[in-house]
Amino acid sequence: MRVTVLGAGPACPNAGGACAGYLFEKGETKLLLDCGPGVLGQLQKHIHYRQLSAIVITHLHPDHFFDLIPLRYGLKYGLRGGEPQRLGLYLPPGGTQTLLAVIHPIDPSPAFFSELFKVEEFDPAADLSIGDLVLRFALVKHCIPAYAVAVEGKVAFSSDTGPCDELVALAQGADLFLCEATLPTREEWPEEWCHLSAREAGEMAHRARVKRLILTHTWDGEDRARLIVEAMRSFAGPVEVAVEGVTYEV
C-alpha cells in the first residue's frame, strides 16, 4: 500500500501546501482521505481526480472537506468525455445535511453533490470496504464529532483530536501513524482540549506501540526539529514531520 501526503497543513494551508488530505493506493483502489483546501491541486500532481475510487471525510470542519466543492465542478465540467461516473463519497453521520447547508447560499439544489457523488454516511461502528481497502473508525476527542481512521490495520490517521484512549486503541500496532500535532506546546495552550501537541502525539504513538510516527496538521513557522524532539520524549521509534508530496510504502 502507498500513502501520499497531499495536505499536511492545519486550518490554514501553509505556504505552497494544502490542508488535510492523504492518497491511499492499493491494487486498483485509489482512496482520498479528507479533501481540504489545496488538496485537489496537490492530488493532480500524482493522479487525475477521475481516477479516484472514493473519498472519505473524517469530519466536517472546512480544512477537511472544502475542496469537495471545486472537485464537484471538475467532475461536471472538466475534460468531459461522455457522462462522468459518480464518485463514491463517504461522510460521517449527519454529514449530508451539513454539506447541503454549506453550499445552499451558492446553489440550493439538493442534488448539488449527489449529481456527481454517490453520497453515503459511514457507520463508525462497522468496517468500511472500498475496493482493496478496509477502513475502521473511532470517534475521537474534538470540538465536533470527528473520526480517526485505520486503513488495512497498517496505517492510522488521527484526524483532529485531543488526547484520548479511543485513538490509542484504533492505532494499536500500526506500521505508520499520521498524527496531528497542531499545538506548539500544551503549556502555551492549556485550554485547548481538541488538538494535540507534538509531545502528546508522541505519547499516543508510544501507548499504541506504532512503528513510525508522522506529525501532521502543523503550522508554518514551527521548528520541525523541535517538534520531533518533543514527540521523541515519549516515543522511541522514527519520527518525521509530514511534507506534501512524500509517499510512504507500507
C-alpha positions as CSV (number, residue, x, y, z in Angstrom):
1,M,0.0,0.0,0.0
2,R,1.2,3.5,-0.9
3,V,0.3,6.6,1.2
4,T,1.0,10.0,-0.2
5,V,0.7,13.2,1.9
6,L,-1.3,15.7,-0.2
7,G,-2.0,18.2,2.6
8,A,-0.2,18.4,5.9
9,G,-1.3,21.9,7.0
10,P,-3.7,22.9,9.8
11,A,-6.8,25.0,9.5
12,C,-4.9,27.5,7.2
13,P,-2.8,25.9,4.5
14,N,0.9,26.5,4.8
15,A,2.8,28.3,2.0
16,G,2.7,26.2,-1.2
17,G,0.8,23.4,0.7
18,A,-2.7,22.3,1.5
19,C,-4.9,21.4,4.4
20,A,-5.7,17.8,5.3
21,G,-5.6,15.2,2.5
22,Y,-4.0,11.8,2.0
23,L,-4.0,9.5,-1.0
24,F,-4.1,5.7,-0.3
25,E,-3.3,3.3,-3.2
26,K,-3.6,-0.5,-3.2
27,G,-4.1,-2.6,-6.3
28,E,-6.6,-0.7,-8.4
29,T,-8.0,1.2,-5.5
30,K,-7.2,4.9,-5.1
31,L,-8.8,6.4,-2.0
32,L,-8.6,10.1,-0.9
33,L,-8.9,10.5,2.9
34,D,-10.0,14.1,3.6
35,C,-10.2,16.8,1.0
36,G,-9.3,20.2,2.5
37,P,-8.4,23.4,0.6
38,G,-5.5,22.9,-1.8
39,V,-5.7,19.1,-1.8
40,L,-7.3,18.9,-5.2
41,G,-4.3,20.7,-6.8
42,Q,-1.8,18.5,-4.9
43,L,-3.7,15.3,-5.9
44,Q,-3.3,16.1,-9.6
45,K,0.5,16.0,-9.3
46,H,0.0,12.3,-8.7
47,I,-3.2,11.1,-10.4
48,H,-6.2,12.8,-12.1
49,Y,-9.2,13.2,-9.8
50,R,-11.3,11.0,-12.2
51,Q,-9.0,8.1,-11.3
52,L,-10.2,8.1,-7.6
53,S,-12.2,5.2,-6.4
54,A,-13.7,7.1,-3.5
55,I,-13.3,9.8,-0.9
56,V,-13.7,9.5,2.9
57,I,-14.2,12.6,5.0
58,T,-13.3,12.3,8.7
59,H,-15.2,15.3,10.0
60,L,-17.0,18.4,8.7
61,H,-14.5,21.2,9.5
62,P,-13.7,23.3,6.4
63,D,-10.0,22.3,6.4
64,H,-11.0,18.7,5.9
65,F,-13.7,18.9,3.1
66,F,-13.9,22.3,1.3
67,D,-12.2,21.1,-1.8
68,L,-15.2,18.8,-2.4
69,I,-16.8,21.9,-4.0
70,P,-14.2,22.6,-6.7
71,L,-14.0,18.8,-7.2
72,R,-17.7,18.7,-7.9
73,Y,-17.2,21.3,-10.6
74,G,-14.2,19.4,-12.0
75,L,-16.3,16.2,-12.3
76,K,-19.1,18.0,-14.0
77,Y,-17.2,20.3,-16.4
78,G,-13.5,19.4,-16.6
79,L,-12.2,17.3,-19.6
80,R,-15.5,15.8,-20.3
81,G,-15.6,12.6,-22.3
82,G,-19.1,11.4,-22.1
83,E,-21.1,11.4,-18.9
84,P,-18.9,11.2,-15.8
85,Q,-19.3,8.4,-13.4
86,R,-20.4,9.3,-9.9
87,L,-17.6,9.2,-7.4
88,G,-18.1,7.5,-4.0
89,L,-18.2,10.0,-1.2
90,Y,-18.4,8.7,2.4
91,L,-19.3,11.2,5.1
92,P,-19.5,10.9,8.9
93,P,-23.1,10.7,10.4
94,G,-25.0,13.8,9.7
95,G,-22.5,15.0,7.0
96,T,-25.0,15.0,4.1
97,Q,-27.1,17.8,5.6
98,T,-24.0,19.8,6.6
99,L,-22.7,19.8,3.0
100,L,-26.0,20.9,1.7
101,A,-26.3,23.7,4.3
102,V,-22.8,24.9,3.3
103,I,-23.5,25.1,-0.4
104,H,-27.1,26.3,-0.2
105,P,-26.4,30.0,-0.4
106,I,-24.5,29.4,-3.7
107,D,-26.6,26.6,-5.2
108,P,-29.8,25.5,-3.3
109,S,-30.2,22.3,-5.4
110,P,-30.5,19.2,-3.1
111,A,-28.7,17.3,-5.9
112,F,-25.6,19.6,-6.0
113,F,-23.4,16.9,-4.6
114,S,-25.4,13.7,-5.3
115,E,-25.5,14.5,-9.1
116,L,-21.7,13.8,-9.2
117,F,-21.1,11.8,-6.0
118,K,-22.6,8.6,-4.6
119,V,-23.0,10.1,-1.2
120,E,-23.2,7.8,1.8
121,E,-22.7,8.2,5.5
122,F,-20.4,5.6,7.0
123,D,-21.3,3.6,10.1
124,P,-18.5,4.3,12.6
125,A,-19.2,1.0,14.4
126,A,-18.6,-1.1,11.2
127,D,-15.8,-1.8,8.9
128,L,-16.0,0.0,5.5
129,S,-14.7,-1.8,2.4
130,I,-13.7,0.3,-0.6
131,G,-12.1,-1.8,-3.3
132,D,-8.9,-3.4,-2.0
133,L,-9.0,-1.4,1.3
134,V,-10.8,-1.9,4.6
135,L,-11.3,1.0,7.0
136,R,-12.1,1.1,10.7
137,F,-13.2,4.2,12.6
138,A,-13.1,5.6,16.1
139,L,-14.8,8.7,17.5
140,V,-12.1,10.9,18.9
141,K,-12.0,14.0,21.1
142,H,-12.6,17.0,19.0
143,C,-14.9,20.1,19.2
144,I,-17.3,18.5,16.7
145,P,-17.7,14.7,16.0
146,A,-14.5,13.6,14.3
147,Y,-13.3,10.1,13.4
148,A,-9.8,8.7,13.4
149,V,-9.3,6.1,10.7
150,A,-7.3,2.9,10.4
151,V,-6.6,1.6,6.9
152,E,-5.9,-2.1,6.5
153,G,-4.8,-2.1,10.1
154,K,-1.4,-0.8,8.9
155,V,-1.9,3.0,8.7
156,A,-3.7,5.1,11.3
157,F,-4.8,8.7,10.9
158,S,-5.8,10.6,14.0
159,S,-8.0,13.2,12.2
160,D,-8.3,16.1,14.6
161,T,-8.3,15.2,18.3
162,G,-7.1,15.8,21.8
163,P,-5.6,13.0,23.8
164,C,-7.9,10.1,24.0
165,D,-7.9,6.3,24.6
166,E,-10.0,5.7,21.5
167,L,-7.2,6.9,19.3
168,V,-4.7,4.7,21.1
169,A,-6.9,1.6,20.6
170,L,-7.5,2.3,16.9
171,A,-3.8,2.9,16.1
172,Q,-2.6,-0.1,18.1
173,G,0.4,-1.7,16.3
174,A,0.1,0.4,13.2
175,D,3.1,0.5,10.8
176,L,2.5,4.2,10.1
177,F,0.7,6.7,12.4
178,L,-0.3,10.0,10.8
179,C,-1.0,12.0,13.9
180,E,-1.9,15.7,14.3
181,A,0.4,17.9,16.3
182,T,-1.4,21.3,16.0
183,L,-0.4,22.9,19.3
184,P,3.1,24.3,19.8
185,T,3.1,23.0,23.4
186,R,0.4,22.2,25.9
187,E,1.8,24.8,28.3
188,E,1.1,27.5,25.8
189,W,-2.4,26.4,25.1
190,P,-3.7,24.8,28.3
191,E,-7.3,25.4,27.5
192,E,-7.2,23.8,24.0
193,W,-8.6,20.3,24.5
194,C,-9.5,19.3,20.9
195,H,-5.9,19.2,19.5
196,L,-2.6,17.5,20.3
197,S,0.9,18.9,20.9
198,A,3.8,17.1,19.4
199,R,4.7,15.7,22.8
200,E,1.1,14.3,23.2
201,A,1.3,12.8,19.7
202,G,4.4,11.0,20.8
203,E,2.6,9.8,23.9
204,M,-0.3,8.5,21.8
205,A,2.2,6.7,19.5
206,H,4.0,5.2,22.5
207,R,0.8,3.9,24.0
208,A,-0.3,2.5,20.7
209,R,3.0,0.8,20.1
210,V,3.2,2.0,16.5
211,K,6.3,1.5,14.4
212,R,6.6,5.0,12.8
213,L,5.1,8.4,13.7
214,I,4.4,11.2,11.2
215,L,3.4,14.5,12.7
216,T,0.9,16.4,10.6
217,H,-1.6,19.3,10.8
218,T,1.4,21.5,11.9
219,W,1.8,25.3,11.3
220,D,4.4,27.1,9.2
221,G,7.0,28.7,11.4
222,E,7.2,25.8,13.8
223,D,10.7,24.4,14.3
224,R,10.3,20.9,12.9
225,A,13.4,19.7,14.7
226,R,11.8,20.9,18.0
227,L,8.6,19.1,17.1
228,I,10.4,15.8,16.5
229,V,12.4,16.2,19.8
230,E,9.1,16.9,21.7
231,A,7.5,13.7,20.2
232,M,10.5,11.6,21.0
233,R,10.3,12.5,24.7
234,S,7.7,9.6,24.8
235,F,8.1,7.7,21.5
236,A,11.3,5.8,20.8
237,G,10.6,5.0,17.1
238,P,11.2,7.0,14.0
239,V,9.5,10.4,13.9
240,E,9.0,12.8,10.9
241,V,7.0,15.9,10.2
242,A,4.7,15.4,7.2
243,V,5.6,17.1,4.0
244,E,3.3,17.4,0.9
245,G,4.3,15.1,-1.9
246,V,6.1,12.5,0.3
247,T,5.0,8.9,-0.3
248,Y,5.3,6.0,2.2
249,E,5.3,2.3,1.2
250,V,3.5,0.3,3.9
